[in-house]
């Protein structure tokens, strides 16, 4: 890595993870106060940043249509659009694209929930096994399975981690990821043979 790489990384960490003091936009605060005082309806504030949150089918969604009517056009400098979501179920393997995806306690559900390990239980990465990127995993929520596909190979599936019957019959293992010891479940001989053959 170069010095510039280190500077960029430190800037990224500072921007994304360092707590900053709360700043108050006094002009926006006055706008909100004036709007509240002038409304004849219930004590309801206009949407913050021009977006309204609404619940549809138990999911909270943002709506910019109503806010555009109230605050004018939200230009590209103000609004951001999420265009792609990629989930990486198996560490160092290919991603699969989804249009929407559930979020679990650790982030995107099943993102990096599996890993390929060597005989010593050490997690393999593309640095050592560059062909891992050719394995295309897909989580199929309705069938509660993870599918692995690769060119020239039959598709294989393993149960998702919340399949209780799988965990009672599988072996608990200890593995290393980035130097840290983690507890894992062995996905079985069939999956191991498939990966070895690949």
N, C-alpha and C positions, 0 to 999 in steps of 0.2 A: 504494500500500500504506500501511496505517496503522502506527503504532508497535506496536500490539498484534499485527498480522500478523507484523511482524519478530520480535517476542518469541517468538511461537508457532513460527516457522520455526527460530529459533536453538535453542529447546528441543528441537524435533524432531531437528535435527542433533546436538546434544549427547547426546540419549538414544539415538539409533540408530547414530552413527558415532564417537563419542569413546570411546577405550579407558578403561575404569575399572579400578581395582585389583581383584584377585580377592578376594572375600569368602568366608569359610568359615563355614558354618552348623555350629557346634560340636555342637549337639544332634543334627543329622542324621548327623554324622560318628561320634558315639558310637553311634547306632542301627546304622549300618553295621558298626562294629567289633564290637558285641555280637552281631549276627546272624551275622557271619563266625565268631566264636569258638564260637558255640553250634551251628553246622551240622556234621553228621557227614559230609556229602558232600564233593565236591571244593571247592577254593577258589573259590567262585562268590558274588559279591556280589549282594544283591537289586537290582532295577532302580532306577535313579535317577529321581526325580520320579514314581514309580509307573507307568512305562511300560517295556515290554520290546521290544527291537528283534529282529525275526526276518527271515529271508530267505525270500521266496517267489518262485519263478521269476526268481531273480537280482536281485530288487528288495527293498530293506530297508524293512520296514513296522513301525509301532509298534502294539503291542497293549496295550490298557488292561484287557482282561478279566481276565488273570492278575493284573495289579497291583491290580485292585479286590478280588480275593479275598485278596490278601496285605496290602494297606494300607487296605482299606475303600473306600467310595465316593469317587470323584474328583468333587468338586462343580464348579459353574460358575466359581468363583473360582480354581480350580487348573488345570483343563483347558481348552484352547482348541481350537476346531474350525474347520478351513478349510472354508468352505461354497462358495466359488466361485473358479475360476481363469479369468482373462481374459487372452488373448494379443492383443497389438496388432501384427500382422505389418507393417503399413504405418503409418509415423509419421503421426499426426494423423487417421487413418481410424478407423472403428468397430472395436470389439473383437469377438472371438468367444469364447464360453464353452466350456471343456473340463472334463471330469471329472478327467482326469489328463493330464500332459504331460511330455515329457522336458526335462531341464535340460542346457544346453550350457555351454561355458566362460564365456559372458558372461551367463548367467541362463537364463530360459525360452527354449527353442529357437525360433529365428526371430522372437522378440519384437523388434519395430522393426528388422527386417532389411532393410526396403525403405523408400523415401521417394519422394515426388513432388517433382520439381524443376521450376523454370521454365526458360526458354531459356538463362539465364545459369548454370544449375547450382546455383542457390540453393534450398535445401529450403523447400517451402511448408508453412505451418502453418494451423491453423484461424483464426488471427488475421487472415490475409490471404484465405484461401479457406475460409469456414465450411462450404461444401458437402462438404468432404472427409469430414466425419463421416457422410455418407450412403453412402459407399462401404463395403461390407461384405466385407472380405477373409477368406479361410479357407485355412489350410494343410492340404492333404490329403497326409499322409505316405505312404500306400500308393502313390499315383500320382506322388509326388515333384513336386507342383505347388502353386502359389499361385493361388487363384481369386479374382477380383474380381467383385462383384455390386453392382448399384445399380438402383433402381427405374426402369423404362423402358429399361433397357440390356440387351444380351445379355451373358451371363457370358463373361469372358475368363480365360485362364490363362497363367501364365509358369512356367518350370521353377524349382525351388528352387535355392538358391545352390550346392549340392553337385553339380549337373549339369555335369560337365566339358565335355561337347560344347557346352553353351550358352555357357560362359565363353570357349572358344576362338573362337567366332564372334561374340561380343558385344564392344562397344567399352568400353574402360576410360575412365572419366571422373573428373574432380575436381569435388567439390561442397563446399558449405559447410553445416554444421549448427551452429547456435548460435555462429557465428563461427569454428568450427574447420574446417580443410580435411580432407576425407576422400576416399579412393579408392573409387569405386563402379563398378558395371557397368550399362550401359544395357540395359534390358529389351526394347528393340526398338521399331520403328515402330508395330507393331500396338497395343502397350500405350500408347504415346504418343498415338496417334490416339483410342483408347478414352477416355483421360483428358481429352483436348482436347474431344471430343464431349460428354462428361459436363458 
